[in-house]
Amino acid sequence: MATPAALLDEPGRAAGIRLEHPVQAGALVARFGSPLLVIDCAVVRRQYRALAAALPGVDLHYALKPLPEAAVVRALAEEGSWFDLATSGEIELVRAAGIPAGRCIHTHPIKRDADIRAALDFGVSTFVADNVDEFIKLQPYRQQLRMLLRLSFRSPQATVDLSRKFGCDPAAAPALAEQAAAAGLTIAGFSFHVGSQVANPDMYQRAISTCDELLRAGRARGLGPFDVLDIGGGFPIDYLRAAPEIGAFCRPIRAALAELPVDVRVIAEPGRFLCGPAGLGLATVIGRARRDGRWWYYLDDGLYGSFSGQLYDGSRYPLEPLLPHGGMPEPCVVAGPTCDSIDVVAEDIPLPELQVGDLVLGRQMGAYTSATATDFNFLPRARVLAVNVDADAS
Ligand SMILES: *Cc1c(COP(=O)(O)O)cnc(C)c1O
């Protein structure tokens, strides 16, 4: 293992560290402080390979939003991943990581002119739009770009429904395609996002077959190449409840994709699935109190920090003491460090008695956790530390 000084050469990247067992994470807290969010790049690689095997022939574009970390981007690039960018900050991150622009698409449906220029300057040439005002913004650059028309397929059963805010009604797509073609835009095809952490693959299946019809109709009318279908993200992972195994989950999706014209390039934009299981949250019990007959444990991380996903993303993470002292678990409350009363991570969670200074481990905390953390109350967010960054660690 490298010395602490060498480990700190590159912020957030612990090059020499191999993490094989969570207990070793305790040593990381001793060295790097608490709270900590450990990102295991070996798990990122494993997740990429699992999804690539479940969706053969589909070009996976990592959506940076759930965990915009350079070490994750580099690990995925080494696996052959492509990238889905939505903001100029994300462009800067992939640029600094040395990712070629040709491996990136820009998928924000609503853009400022400066956003479009920043992406074009980097070299991105695939953009997403879902309405006429956006076509007008893209029109001046039509020689340099191709457009995916984003469709909306509502998924009320998904944890996060991403088809309410963006996407046009599939029934409106033919008329919009006409308008885009009239504006001189090259229509590469369609994209959709059925929602995040979706419960079952039915919606993908329906969306793919609708897009199949629309692609064929667009081609028949000579409105553009229509040779790309982007099936978005949303692939589920285990939290307190187990998700379906990814190969089985994708079986109906594979069947629907097999019906597409053979020359359609299929791409996907997974976020959570690639990075969620890679995150291990480590927080320290900084105080405790007995209130109304139960223990309240106060951690140095909470809803305003790495547990922000409980608010924004609706996720709940499996929590456990790192090194239990023994004793019968009894219902207790786990709270965050801020003075705000909503800053409670778990009520009624069964835990054996903990002492001040003990470490609590949160699993499946890679996606939508540190990405949405704040420094509320001047409490610094958890430090992000990437481990197992080298491919031979996996
Ligand atoms: C957030 C987002 C993703 C990633 O979604 P996951 O559910 O995390 O896989 C992909 N594409 C777009 C356009 C997004 O906004």
The ligand as an SDF file (V2000), in Angstrom:
LIG
                    3D

 15 15  0  0  0  0  0  0  0  0999 V2000
  -30.8660   10.3880  -15.1320 C   0  0  0  0  0  0  0  0  0  0  0  0
  -30.8150    9.9760  -16.5380 C   0  0  0  0  0  0  0  0  0  0  0  0
  -30.2850    8.7240  -16.9060 C   0  0  0  0  0  0  0  0  0  0  0  0
  -29.8400    7.6850  -15.8960 C   0  0  0  0  0  0  0  0  0  0  0  0
  -30.9480    7.0270  -15.3870 O   0  0  0  0  0  0  0  0  0  0  0  0
  -30.7840    5.7750  -14.3770 P   0  0  0  0  0  0  0  0  0  0  0  0
  -32.1800    5.5000  -13.9590 O   0  0  0  0  0  0  0  0  0  0  0  0
  -29.8980    6.2150  -13.2640 O   0  0  0  0  0  0  0  0  0  0  0  0
  -30.2130    4.6380  -15.1540 O   0  0  0  0  0  0  0  0  0  0  0  0
  -30.2020    8.4250  -18.2520 C   0  0  0  0  0  0  0  0  0  0  0  0
  -30.6120    9.2940  -19.1980 N   0  0  0  0  0  0  0  0  0  0  0  0
  -31.1300   10.4950  -18.8910 C   0  0  0  0  0  0  0  0  0  0  0  0
  -31.5520   11.3960  -19.9850 C   0  0  0  0  0  0  0  0  0  0  0  0
  -31.2600   10.8730  -17.5560 C   0  0  0  0  0  0  0  0  0  0  0  0
  -31.7900   12.0570  -17.2430 O   0  0  0  0  0  0  0  0  0  0  0  0
  1  2  1  0
  2  3  1  0
  2 14  2  0
  3  4  1  0
  3 10  2  0
  4  5  1  0
  5  6  1  0
  6  7  2  0
  6  8  1  0
  6  9  1  0
 10 11  1  0
 11 12  2  0
 12 13  1  0
 12 14  1  0
 14 15  1  0
M  END
$$$$
